[in-house]
Amino acid sequence: MSTKIAKCVIIGSGPAGYSAAIYAARADLNPIIYTGLEPGGQLTKTTIIDNYPGYPTGITGFELMENFKKQAERFGTIIIHDKISKVFISKSGIHTIQFSDKTLQSKGLIIATGAYSKYLGLKNEKRLLGYGVSTCATCDGFFYKEKYVAVIGGGDTAIEEAIYLSKICKHIYIFVRKNILKASKVMQHNVSYIKNISILFNHELKDILGEKEVNGIKVINKENGMEKIFDVKGIFIAIGHSPNTQLFKGQLKMDENNYIITEKGTTQTNKPGVFAAGDVQDPRYRQAITSAGTGCMAALDLEKYLNSHS
């Protein structure tokens, strides 16, 4: 593996990575996929997924990603459960990947390392993830139909989540640590007309209550120091996302939030033979199905690139 130059190396094993692997394998590109330390990506932490087509009764995130993996293996994808330590992206089109004590070179590189949600760091936050705690209203809002829920955050993401939930839930509390919203003026204007949304400024979440699932939250009013318990069944953490792009900083063009920039309508980065798919280049949608779609695009883009450089 250290002397032969591969055609396709995929870094990341979420919907984007495995979709890329499936398409690349079927195109005889003999893909090698590195799963990282979290095989299957963030989706494996999701309990029930109801909005992925083809599963009318829903499916767990773990099961869905296991299906992706099995399908990729069926077509001959080499899956390596290891973490990449360094990547050297070359202008010449031969890229070097280091993992453990080994080195691999490849003409094609698909980056599908995803993004991670930012959390508050509360004791019960991760424990109740998927059991009342969520970072995606589009993914999980349906489970809280006609219930009281909370959204944490004051930026565009938080307001977008609250507006989406307002069509499903009975009432939404938005808790903002400061006395102003960071959201754009148009988003502030839009949310101000929705009757089942309450915005509480200078309020900070102190604790998430519940043993097996969320049954309330403890919030402190920073103006007077008083604590209050809100009877909510769902809490949506909306304080932002960060892409997993540390390996590629200084080598690929990124936006101000470190998302990889791709050419419009493609997955092509600013370096030859390097493509980006999924949440690592998508700060807007962040859905399993859109990630899978861009994974397909990356494999097709890579196949076309290799054919034109053979």
N, C-alpha and C positions, 0 to 999 in steps of 0.2 A: 504493500500500500504506500510505502514511503518513496518508491521510485516511479510508479505508474501515475500518470496524470489523469485524474478523474474528469468526467464530463459535467457532473452535477453533484454538488454538495449542498445540502439543505441544513440550515441551522435553526432549530426550533421544531416542536412537534405538536403544535395545536392544530386547529382546523386548516390554517394556511399551509403549514409545513407538510401535513399528511396529504392534503389535496394536491400540492405541488408534486409530492412523491408519486402519487398515483398516476398523474398525467405524464410525468417525466419517465416513469418506468414503462408505461405503455408506448412511449416514443423511443424506447431502447436507449435511454440516456444513462441507464444503470445508476440511479440516484443513491447517494449515501446520506442518511439523515442522522443528525446528532440531536438527541432528545433534550439534552441539558439535564439539570437536577430535578426538573418538574415535568416528567413525561406526560404529554397530553395537554399541558398548559393550564391556564386558569380554569378552563371549562370543567376539569375533573373535580373542582371544588363545588360545582353547581349541583344541587339536588335534582330537581325535575326541570327538563327543558320542554316547553310546550309549543315553541314557535319555530322549530326546525322542521322543514317539510319532509314528509315521508314517515312520520311517527305520529299517527293520529291520536294515540293515547299518551303521548309523551315518552321521554326517555331520560335517564339520568345522564349527567355530563360525563361521568366515568364510562358508562356503557357506550355512549356515542363515540368517545375517543378511542375506545377499544375496537369498535367497528372500523373506524378510520384506519387504525393501525393494522388490523387484520387484512383489510383490503389492499393497503400499500404493500404488505408482505406477500400477498398473493401474486402480485405482479413482479416480485423480485427485488423490492427495495431492501437495501442493507440498513438495518437500524442499529445504531451504536448508542448505548446508554452511557454517555459521557458528556462532560462539560468542556466547551471550547475555552482554552486559556488565552490564545491570541489569534488574531487574524491580520494578515498582511495583504492588503488589496493593492494590486499592481496596475499601473496604466497599460502594461503590455498585454494584460488579459490572462495571465497565469497567476492565480491567487494561492496563498499559502495559509493553511489552517493548522494550528497547533493544539493538541489535546493530550493530556497525561504526559507521557514522554515521547510521543510520536508526532510526526509531521506529515501532512497530506497536501498535495497540490491539485488544483482543479481549474479547468477552463471556465466553468460556470458556478456561480454562487447565488443561492436564493436565501435571503435573510427573512426569517419568519419568527423572530424572537419575541414578538408580542409586546404588550405593555402591562404594567401592574397598577392596580388601584391604590391610591393613597388612603391610609387609615388613620384613625385618631389615636390609636395606641391604648384603648381601654381594655380592661381585663377580659370582659366577656365578648368583645367584638369579633374576634376570630372564631371563638368557640361556637357562637350562634350564627356564624355565616352560613346562609342557606336555610336557616330556621328562624327567619324574621329579620336578619341583617342582610342587606343587599347593597351592591354598588351599581345596579342597573335596573332602572324602572321599566324599560322596554322589555327586559328579560323576565322580570318577576312581578311586575305590577298587577298582573291578572289574578295572582293568588290573594290579593288584598281587596278584592271587589267589595264595595260598601263597608269598608273598615276604616278606622282612624290610623293614619300613618304619619311618620315624621321624615323630613328631609333635612340633612345637615349640610350647610354651605350657603354661600352668598353670591357665587359667581354664575355665569351663564349655564353651566352644567346643572347646578342645583335648581335654577329656575325652570330649565327645560324639563328636568325630571318631575318637578312639582306640577307643571302644566299638563304633562302627559298623565300623571296620576290623578289629576282633578277630574278626568273623564271616567275614571274607574272607581276611585275610592270615595268614601263618604266625606272625609275631611282630611286636609293635609296641613300639618304645622311645619313651617320652615324656620329652623333655628339658626340665627346668624350671630357669630361671636362679637362682631363689631356693631356700630350704630348705623352703618350704611351697607348697601348692597354693592358688590363689585361688578355685578352683571351689567350688560350694556343697557343703555337707556330704553331701547325698543323692547328688551325683555322685561325690564321693570314696568314699562307701560302695559305690556300684555298681561302680566300677572296681577296687576292692580285691579283688574275688572273681574277676576274670578272669585266668586263668593265663597267657595268651599276651601279657600287657601288663607291661612293666617300666617303672617310673618312676625316673628318675635325677635327683635334686635337685642343685642347685649345679653344673649342667652347662650350658655355653654353646656354641652352634654357632659355629664359627670359619670353616669353609670347606665348600663343596659341591664334590665331586670328579666329574669326568667331562668328556669332550669333546662328544660328541653326545647323551649322556643320562647321568643320574645313575648312578654306580657306587660311591658311598660318601660319607661325610661325616667331617669332622674336628671333634672335640668336645674342649673343654678342661674338666677338672675344676677348678672354681674354689677348691676347698679345698686342693689340693696343687699346682696349676699344671700337672699332667700332661696331655698331649694324647693322644688315642686316635682311631683310625680305625674307624668302624663300617661294615660291609659291608651297606648298605641300597640298595634299588633305587628307593625312593620317599620323598619327604620332604614332609610336609604342614605348611605354615606356618599356625598357628592362634592368632595373637596379636591377632585382632580385625578388625573392619571399621568404616569410617566412611562415613556417607551424604554424598552431594554436595548439601548443603543450604545452602551459604554464601550463595547469592543470596537466600535466603528468611528468613534469620535476622532476628528481630524483627518479622516480618510474618505468619508462620504458627505455630501451636502445635506444639511439638516435645517429645519426651521428653528425659530426661537425657543421652541419647547423640546427640541432634540428629536422630533419625528423625522425619519428619513424622507427626503423629497424625491419623488419620482416624476418622470415625464408625464404630462397630462395624457390620460387615456391608456397608459401602459404601466408596467411595474419596473421599468428601466431606471436605474440610478444614474449618477453622473460618471460612473466608472464602467468600462466595457466588461460585459459578462457578469455583472452584478445586478441582481434584481431584489426588490423588497415587496413583501406581501403580508397582509393581515394588519393587526393593530400597530405594528411598528411603523407603519406609514399612513395610518388612518386615525386621526384624532377625532373624527366626526361620528362615524357609525358604530364601530366597535361591536359588531355582532358576529356570531359564529358563521352565519351564512355568507356575510360579506367577506369575512376572512377566507373562507373556503373558496369563494369566487376569485379573489385576487391570487390565491395559491394556484388555481388553475391557470390564470393569466400569466403568472410568473413562469410556469413550466412551458407554456406555449411560446412566450417571449424568448426564453432561453433556447428552446429548440430552433426557433427562427434564427437567433443569433449564431448558434453553432453551425447551422447549415450555411450561413453566409460567410463564416470564417474557417471553413474546413479546407 
